[in-house]
């Protein structure tokens, strides 16, 4: 093949291959070799897991605070305050996610069909 010359037969062959690939159903293509299909994520499971983590952070914070108030010498005030803030931040983030979900729900319900 010479530089500057375009071989029309090769271009036509490539176009024919692209048209054939475009008409094939996606399931016939299969995944790219070495690529793993994405794992399905259950929204309800992910939400429950996140809420469980927030709950466990709050329970841990409350437990540390009770132990500190009862006079447990192995608990520092700084540990109590840090865990309390972690639980508070996790709870505030959960509230923000809930607010966004409710807002999205209202937007979807107000859409005209």
N, C-alpha and C positions, 0 to 999 in steps of 0.2 A: 504494500500500500504506500503510495507516495504522499509526502507531506503536502497539505493544502488541498488534496483531492478527497472528496467524500464518496465512499462506496455506497451507492443507493441500495444495493441488494442487502447489505448488512443492516442498514437502517430499516428497511422494510421487514426483515426478519425479526428485528428487535420489536418493532411495532406490533407484529403478529403475536409475539410472545406476550407482550403487555396486554393485548386485547384478550388473549386466551386466559391469562391470569386474572383479569378483571371479571370475566364471566364465570369463573369457578366459584363455587360456594366456599365460604370461609372455613367450614369444617374440613374441607378437603386439603386445606393448606397445612394444618397442624402447627404445633409450636415450632419455633426456630430451634435448631439443634443446640443443646446446651442450656436452653432457657427453660426454666421450670414455670408451670402455670401458677398464677397468683393464688394464694390461699384465700378461701372465702372467709370473710369476717362477718360474724353475726352481730348486728347492731345492738340487739337486746343484750347479748352476752357481754359485749364491750361496755355498754352503759352500766350493767349490773356490776361488772368488775371495778369500774371507776368509782361507783357509789360505795362499794364495799371497802375500797382503799380509803376513801374519805371517812367512812364510818370508823374504820380501825384507827385512823390517825386521831379522831376525836376521842375514842375510847382510851387510847394510850395516853393522850394528853390529860384526860380527866383522872385516870389512874395515877399518873405521876403527881398531879396536883393534890389528890387525896393523901397519897403517901407522904408528900412533903408536909402537908398540914398536920398529919398525925405524928410527925417528928422523926421520920426515917432519915437517919444520918447519911445514907448512901445516895440521897437525892439532893442535887444542888438546885438553887433557885433559878440559875441560868438554864438548866436543863428543862425545868418546868416551863419557863417563859418561851424558850425556843420551840418546844413541842406544842405549846399553846398557839404560837404564831403560825407554825406549819399547818395545824389543824384549821385555823381561821382562814388562811390563804386558800387551802384546798376547798373549804366550804364556800368561800366567796367565788372561786372559779366555777364551782358546780352551779351556783346560783346564776352566774353569767351565761353558762351553757344552757341552762333551763330557759332563761329569758330569750336567748336566741332561737331555741327550738319553738317556743310559744309564738314568737314573732313570725317565724317561717311558716308555722301552721296557719296563723291568721292570714298571712299573705296568700297562701295557697287557697284557703277557703274563700277569699275575696276575689279570686280570679274569675273572670267571666269565661264561660265555655263556648 
